[in-house]
Amino acid sequence: MELLGLHHISIFTENARRNFDFYTKVLGLRLVKKSVNQDDPYTYHLYYGDEIGNPGTAVTFFEVPNMAKNRLGRNQISAMSLRVPNDAALDFWHKRLDEFEVFHSTGEKQFGRKIIRLKDVDGLTIHLVSDEENNGVPAGHPFEEGPVPLDYAITGLGPVRISVLKKEKTDAVLTKLLGFKRAGAYEENEKLLTVYQTGAGGTGAEVHLESRPDLESHNLGAGGIHHVAFRVKDDTEMLAWIDRISDSGYANSGYIDRYYFHSLYFREANGILFELATDGPGFQTDFEVEHGTYVELPPKFESRRAEIEAHLTPLDTDK
């Protein structure tokens, strides 16, 4: 068994409208699904990604209206990255972010790659990372009708950063349980980050882990990352992973049908929530119908559509 790379990352947002405007109109991602939180169907769950939301390109958000801002601290997934094709794309993004008055860094590198650091509307740290010399997990296929030219568009998820109190514990889970390999390390602001890769490796399959005993405990809020998911080939391998994680003594969710994929959740020793998710079934959709005010509901909620929609603030994604 081998995890194939990053699958998706899930984050809290305080306002679905502002979130939608930023991720589609500024960053140029496609809203692949406007659905509801399957654990709390009275709130939105928005899925962004490439043309069809391929595994490894999905960024998802749970809306919690009036939620307090995230307070960054130890034992937290502290940043996400988004891949762009090359260094020339970063030059484009410098100009685009300036046009939209999004504050960002210049001239930074991370593990030998050029990056831009910025924050979204909730304060989440995002790294745009260049795939100039990247090899490994293939990139996704950007939305052809999006506002960003295809040569510069975001192509999927890049490295996820995790900041913990006891680095050795998360290291053991990544390497001994999940099969990640240590690929190197780099320094940033006098902190050492270790790079782990799985599957074919590269930016679409990396975790960057740092020890941060200097940080206080975090308070998960809007702009905070709830969990990161790693790719599992299919249900057969998922069942084997459930056995492996259970046999290792980790409490876990067992097999969960999320409709678009099948999942397992567990927390490692520092409290970081990991999900394993299958590549399929995927986000099959009719984009000509499922847009505007339409909310897609998993079949188990369809009989409650009127009740659920009555609790949702209207979000017309045609505007």
N, C-alpha and C positions, 0 to 999 in steps of 0.2 A: 504493500500500500504506500502511496505517495500523494501528498497534497499537491495540487497542480498550480497553486498560486493564490493571489487574493481573489475573493469572490465579490464581496461588497462591504461597505462600511455604513453603519447606521448612527444617526446624529439627532440631537434634539434641536428644534427651532421654535421660537416664540410666536412667529407670524408666518403663515403659509404664503400669503401674498408677497411679502417682501422676499421671502426665500425663493419663490418661483421666479420673481423678476431678476434676482441676482444670478441664479444658476442657469437660467435659459437666455436672458437678454444680455447679460455681461459675460458670463463664462461660456455660453453657447452650447450647453448640454441639452439633450432632448428629454422632455418629460415623458418617460416611457409609460408610467402608470400613475394615475391619481386614484388612490385607494384609501383604505382605512387601516388603522392599527388593529391587527387581528386579536390583540389582547385587550384593546379598548376601542371598540368600533365607532365610538362617538368622536374620534379625532382622526385627522388626516394622516396618511402615510404616503409620502411622495417619493417616487422612484425616478432618478435621473440616470442617463447613461449615454451610450453611443446610439447608432441608428436603430438597433433593436434591443438594447440593454443586455449585450453579451456578458457572460460571466467575466468578472475582472474589470468591468467598466461602471458598475452601479454604485451610486451614492444615494442613500435613502435617508429621509427625514421624518421623524415623528413630531407633529405639531402639538405643543402644549401652550395654549394661550396664557399670557401673563406670567410665564415661567421666569424665575430669576436667572440672571446670567451665570454661566458656568464659572466656577472659581478653580483655576488650574492648580493642581497639586500632585503629590506623589501618588503612585498606584492608579495611574490613569493613562488611557490612550490620548496622547497630548497633541498630536498633529496628524493630518493626512496629506498625501501628495497626489497630484494629478499629472499625468504624463502628457508631454507635447513632443512633436516629432524630432526636433533638433534645436540647435542654438539659434538659428534664424527665427524660429517660432517664438523664442523668448524675446527677441528684439521686437517682434510684432506685439507681444503681450505687454511689454513696457509701455508702448504707445497707447495701446487700447486701455489699459488700466488708468493711465493718465487722463485719457478722454472721459472716462467714467468717474474720475476723481476718487479712485480706490488707492489708498496709500500702499506702497510696496517697497521692497528692498531692491538694491541693484548690486551687481557684481559679486554675488555669493556663489560658493561652491559647496557641495555636499557629497562626500564619498567620490570625489573626482568629477562630479557632474555639475553643470551650471544649473542654478535654480533661481526662482523669484519667490520671495516670501510675502504673503498678504493675509488679510483677514476677511471673512465673509460678514454678512449683515448681523450675525449674532456674536461675532468675535472669535470664531473658530480659526485657528492657524492653518493655512493652506500653503503647501509648497508646489509651485509649478516646476517640474523637473524635466530637463532635456534628455531625450533618448538619442542624442547625437552619436554616441559610440556604444549604445546599449545592445546587448544580446540577451536572449532569453525568451520569456513568455511573450507571444505576439501581442501587438496593440490591437485595440478595437477599431471600428470603422465609424468615423464621426458622422453626425447628422448632416446630410448633404444640403438640406434646406435651412440649416441654421444660420445665425448671423456672423459666424466666424469662417473665413476661407478655409477650405479643407487642408491646405498645406500647413496651416498653423493651428488647427483645431485640437482640442483636448481629445486624447485617444484612450483614456482609461485611468484606472487607479495606479498610483505609484506607491513608494514605500510608506508604511505606517510607523509612526514613532510612538514608543511606549516608555513612560517614565515611572520607575518603581523604587521602592525603598530597599528591597533586597534582590538585587539583580540576579544573583546565583539561582534563586528559586524559579524565576521566569525562564532563565537560560536552560535549566534542566527540563522544563516542560516543552520548550520549543525544540530542543535537540533530542532528548531521550524519549519523549512521548509522541511528539508530532513529526519528528524526522527532519527538522530544519538543519541546515549545515551553516557553520560560521564561515562567512565569506570575507571577513576583514573588519577593520575598524577605522574611525576617524575622530578627530577632536573638533569640538565646537564650543566656543565660550569657556574654554578650559574644562569641558566635560567630555569624557570618552564615550562614544557610542559604538556598540558592536552591531555589525550587520549580519543578518541571518537570511538565507535563501532556501526556497523549496522548489520542487518541480524543475522546470527548465531554467529557473533563476532569473536574474535581471530585475528591472524596476517593477515589473508586475507581480513579483513574488518575494518581496522583501519586507522584513521587520527590522527597524532600527531601535535598539534597546539601550537605555541609559539608566544609571543609578543616580537618584535624586533625593538623598536623605536630607538635603537642605530645604526641600519643599514641605509645606504643611499638608495636612490631609485635604483632598479636593472636595468640592461640593458640586456634584453633577447638575448642570443646568443647561439653559439654552446656549448653543454653541459647543456643548460638550459631546464627546463621542461615546455612545452607549456600548457599542461592541464592534469588532471586526470579524468578518467571516472569511474562511479559507475554502478553496474549491476541492470538492470530492467528485470523482468521475461519475458515479452512479449509485443507485440504491444498494447494490451488492456490496460495494466498498463502504457505504455508509453504515450498514449493519455490522461490518467488521470493525469499523472505527468505534461504534458504540460499545462493542465487546471489549476492545482494547482499552478504552478510557474507563469503563466500569471496572475492569479487572485491575486497573492501576489505582483504584480506590477513590476516584474523583466522582463526586455526586454530579449528576447530569440530567438533562431534560428527557433523555431517550429520544426516540424518533418522533419528529413533529412535521406534519404536512403543512407547509406554508403556501401551498397552491402553485406558486411560481417555481418553487424548489422545495427540497426536503432537508430538514435541519436537525442538528444536535447542538445544544448549548452546554457549556461548563465554565466554571471559574478556576483559574490557576491560583497558586498560593498567595500571590499579592492582590488577588481580587479582580484581576482583569477578566472580562467576559469575552470568551472566544466562542465563535459559532463555526461549525463545519456545515457546508451547504452544497447540495448536488448541482451540477451544471444544468440539469433539466428539471422539470419540463420547459422552463423559460417563459419569457413574456410574450406569448402568442397574443396578437392583438389585431384589431381592425382600426388603424389610426384614422380612417375616414369617419368612423362613428364615435370612437372613444376620445373625444376632445371636448373643448368648451366646458360646459357645466357638468358633463357626465362623470360619475364616480363609479369605477369598477369595483364590484364586491365579489369576494370569493363565494362560491356556491352556497356555503353554509350560512351566509348572511343575506342572501338575495331575498328571502321571504320577509326580512326586516328592513327592506330598502327605505320605505317611507319614514319609518321611525328613526333610522340612522341619519338620513339626509336632513331631517328636521333639526338635528343637533349640530350639524356642520355649518360653519360660516360659508356662504357661497364663494366659490373660487372659479371664476371664468377664465380658463387658460387660453382663450382666444384673444384676450386683451393684453 
